[in-house]
Amino acid sequence: MTEWIYESSDGGKTITRRVFGNHTNNVDGKHLNVGQDEWIPMPQIMEIARRTIKEQCLRHEYPALNELWLQYQTMLRLVSNGE
């Protein structure tokens, strides 16, 4: 599973992400030059966070949903490792 670092050079107006431990974004195997980073607006980051928290609450409330989610995560890791 890819771990991301989210950074902002303009005080939080825009956010960029990179793979944890790397100083360049090489998600697809290409090193990107400065200015070509993937920028994500702060409202979009906040929406992702709200959705993630809501999903965590639902998985806690419905154990069967959590079990299916864990199975999905396992399958995702298995197929991702084959890349």
C-alpha positions, 0 to 999 in steps of 0.5 A, spaced: 500 500 500 502 506 498 503 511 503 503 518 501 506 525 504 501 531 503 505 538 503 503 545 502 508 550 499 503 556 500 500 555 507 494 550 505 491 553 499 493 547 495 496 541 497 501 536 493 502 529 495 508 524 494 510 517 496 513 517 503 520 517 503 521 519 496 523 527 495 520 526 488 513 523 485 515 517 482 508 513 482 508 511 475 516 510 475 517 517 472 521 522 476 517 529 475 520 535 475 518 541 480 512 544 477 509 538 475 507 535 481 500 533 482 496 539 486 490 537 490 486 543 492 485 543 500 477 543 499 478 536 496 483 534 501 478 535 506 472 532 502 477 525 502 478 526 510 471 527 511 469 521 507 474 516 510 472 518 517 465 516 515 467 510 512 471 508 518 465 509 522 460 505 518 465 499 518 465 500 526 458 500 526 457 494 521 462 489 523 460 485 516 461 491 512 468 491 516 470 484 514 468 485 507 472 491 507 478 487 510 477 482 504 477 487 499 484 490 502 487 484 502 485 482 495 487 489 493 494 488 496 495 481 492 493 484 485 498 490 487 504 486 488 503 483 482 505 489 478 
